[in-house]
Amino acid sequence: MRTELDLTIDAHTIKAWERNWEDISMSDVMEIFKYARVKRHIEILLKHLPKEGTILEAGCGLCPYLIYLNDLGYDVEGVDYNAEPLFKALAYRRGLKLSVQNVNALEFKDETFSAYLSFGVIEHFTEGPDKALSEASRTLKTGGIAIISVPQETIFQKLFKPISLLKKFVKQILKRDNSYWEQYFDISELTGCIEKYSFKVKEIYALDH
């Protein structure tokens, strides 16, 4: 697992995420709830999320899960370090509780939230996930729950990795590389990271396309 900070790579990742959200409409984003994988994800969330208290989605992007859960009666607040997707979400649905914040240095008081959601976020920091996990632990109430998802490297990705690296190299030469940086964790590695911050891992699920 990489834990060495690289500000150049991190800045490129922020810009890549900005471009990623630019051409996506909110109506298209909300279509994800028709996908079998996302339906399974929702089942997991509803099994564990508390109905009482406020839930934080840290790194919410265009906020599809936040909107979906709010519609079900959950009180969900969202933060993201990019402002544009938040403006886009607010234009689609007024009244959402959103703010521009970095999940590695949240502005909330200790023990604010009953649950913490992180979907595909902690793998994008070159210095590793420790700061985000520490902030998750700090802002959760005693007995609160965190639900964290990261990408899983499949056998197909491993097989085609040389081709993917070649494509990325060519794009970098042509200055057309809009990809964001990320890293993969194996289960024991991720569990070890999480448990450093007073979390107890209750369940692990595999979700894939």
TAZI-V714447 format. One record per backbone hydrogen bond with DSSP energy under -1.0 kcal/mol. CO is the residue of the C=O (numbers start at 0). NH is the residue of the N-H. E is the energy in kcal/mol with one decimal. If there is no record, write none. Layout:
CO:NH:E  CO:NH:E
This chain:
5:9:-2.4  6:10:-2.3  7:11:-2.0  8:12:-2.2  9:13:-2.1  10:14:-2.0  11:15:-2.5  12:16:-2.2  13:17:-1.9  14:18:-2.3  15:19:-2.0  16:20:-1.6  20:23:-1.2  24:28:-2.0  25:29:-2.2  27:30:-1.0  28:31:-1.7  30:33:-2.0  31:34:-2.0  34:38:-2.4  35:39:-2.1  36:40:-1.9  37:41:-2.6  38:42:-2.0  39:43:-1.9  40:44:-2.3  41:45:-2.8  42:46:-1.4  43:47:-1.2  44:48:-3.0  53:113:-2.6  53:114:-1.0  54:76:-3.2  55:116:-3.4  56:78:-2.1  59:62:-2.5  62:66:-2.5  63:67:-2.4  64:68:-2.9  65:69:-2.3  66:70:-2.1  68:73:-2.3  69:72:-1.6  74:54:-3.1  76:56:-3.1  77:98:-1.6  78:58:-2.7  78:59:-2.1  79:100:-1.1  82:86:-2.1  83:87:-2.2  84:88:-2.2  85:89:-2.4  86:90:-1.9  87:91:-1.3  88:92:-2.6  95:97:-1.1  96:77:-2.9  98:79:-1.4  101:104:-2.1  112:140:-3.2  113:144:-1.7  114:55:-2.5  115:146:-2.8  116:57:-2.8  117:148:-3.0  120:123:-2.1  122:182:-1.4  124:127:-2.1  128:132:-2.4  129:133:-2.6  130:134:-2.2  131:135:-2.1  132:136:-2.3  133:137:-2.3  134:138:-2.3  137:110:-2.5  138:111:-1.7  138:112:-2.8  140:143:-2.7  144:115:-2.3  146:117:-2.3  148:119:-2.3  153:157:-1.9  154:158:-2.2  155:159:-2.1  159:163:-2.2  160:164:-2.6  161:165:-1.9  162:166:-2.4  163:167:-2.3  164:168:-2.2  165:169:-2.3  166:170:-2.4  167:171:-2.2  168:172:-2.0  169:173:-2.2  170:175:-3.3  175:177:-1.0  185:189:-2.6  186:190:-2.7  187:191:-2.2  188:192:-1.9  189:193:-2.4  190:194:-2.6  193:196:-1.6
